[in-house]
Amino acid sequence: MVLGDLPPWGMVYRQTRRWLAEGRAAQPSTAIFDNRTLQSGPGSGERASYDGAKRHEGSKVHLAVDTLGHPLALHVTPANEQDRAQVAGLARGVQEVTGQNDELAYAVAGYSGEQAQQEARAQGVQLEVVKPSWARNGFVLLPRR
């Protein structure tokens, strides 16, 4: 962020005071679940495995962030483990950090399935899977991500 990107401090201060006066929650109420595969190196050991979908060998990082991109929960697994199996751990981690305040989580298609939905509901989180449109050319911004 460049210093010129910010509005005048007085404007930010007044808006923050308005939000606090309205009783806005300081904790996020929405999370985003995503993952990425990190390529393995010589020190990866047993963590490294092959991710067939992304065609990489390495470890997979499962991350839950708030809507501003601040990390809430992180889980590292071998790359060949199913994404949907990590939903319970991510939802539990998010609820611990937010004090049971998180109600909704947007997730990529890898976190879909009835079992993942049930695990998220057990933690008090509604899981909404955002699927890409397959009839696309180039970069397309997915809704809510």
Secondary structure as GFF3:
##gff-version 3
##sequence-region A 1 145
A	DSSP	three_ten_helix	3	5	.	.	.	ID=ss1
A	DSSP	alpha_helix	9	22	.	.	.	ID=ss2
A	DSSP	beta_strand	30	39	.	.	.	ID=ss3
A	DSSP	three_ten_helix	45	47	.	.	.	ID=ss4
A	DSSP	beta_strand	49	51	.	.	.	ID=ss5
A	DSSP	beta_strand	56	66	.	.	.	ID=ss6
A	DSSP	beta_strand	71	78	.	.	.	ID=ss7
A	DSSP	three_ten_helix	83	86	.	.	.	ID=ss8
A	DSSP	alpha_helix	87	98	.	.	.	ID=ss9
A	DSSP	beta_strand	104	107	.	.	.	ID=ss10
A	DSSP	three_ten_helix	109	111	.	.	.	ID=ss11
A	DSSP	alpha_helix	114	122	.	.	.	ID=ss12
A	DSSP	beta_strand	126	129	.	.	.	ID=ss13
###
